[in-house]
Amino acid sequence: MLFSPRRIIAVAAVAGGLTLLAAPASYAVVDPLALVPCLAEAGAGVTTLVDPAAPGVPAELPAVGCLQP
């Protein structure tokens, strides 16, 4: 069986299309006017990514709270 570049690209396109077709719909709509100030405040939270008292405990990423609807 010969794998030509066209065949590989076609298979990848079909697989990507089926993946997008099977993906669930996203119902969360992020407000861009509220997102910009939240991201500006989250920029200062980068220094808290590693807690010196407990370096093995994963911290919350600073900008994750901004993505709430």
Secondary structure, DSSP 8 states (H G I E B T S, - for coil): ----HHHHHHHHHHHHHHHHHHS--------HHHHHHHHHHHGGGGGGSS-TT-TTS----TTGGGG--
